[in-house]
Amino acid sequence: MDNGKHFLDIFQNMIEIRRFEEEVIRLHDAGEFSGHYHLYIGQEATGTAVMASLVPEDRIFSTHRNHGHLIARGADPSSAMAEILGRSTGLNGGRGGTFHLANPDLGMPHTSALVGGAVPLAAGGALAAKLKKTGGIGVAMFGDGCFEEGLVFETLNLARLWHLPVIFVCENNTPGAVLKAAGGTNSSNMPAGRVLDTPAALGMEAYEVDGGD
């Protein structure tokens, strides 16, 4: 593999995601769609690098902050935007909207807007891959706030016990959340303060990287 081209492709994908999200802001401000939405701005490096490391047989499950994951996986940005706008030409016929962008043809069969919802779905995808011997894996993209949900700990535990072919990617966006000084709170509140401690306690192979480097 040409490493230069590989990294350039990742960078171009990051820029595409950033421009997409900026357009989402513009369209919302213009009244083209209503309601709440979540952006992937600031986390582009993580999603693009993860998706560039996967193969077609893998099954990825995302969160309410899913735009960047879909585009990084190869979804057509025009179809993704049409979905956000509720149009019939959208990825899911305009029925899912911004919280539920998905594309089964790209190995992203479902997106859960529930906090922590992607984690057990990915474990299920991994179990299916193991039983069917597809050679694929399950991948969960989720935020640090998900560690406050019991099903996340339970899923990690079962995945370790059952030796499932799954990767759990926690995008810790607490440092980028609204600062407490501005009247906000962190997106997760745990005594340890480091999400890596939980999988480590379960004997899982775990790594911490700087997604902003």
Beta strands, then each sheet from edge to edge (+ up, - down):
strand 1: 59-62
strand 2: 110-111
strand 3: 138-143
strand 4: 166-171
sheet 1: 2+ 1+ 3+ 4+
end
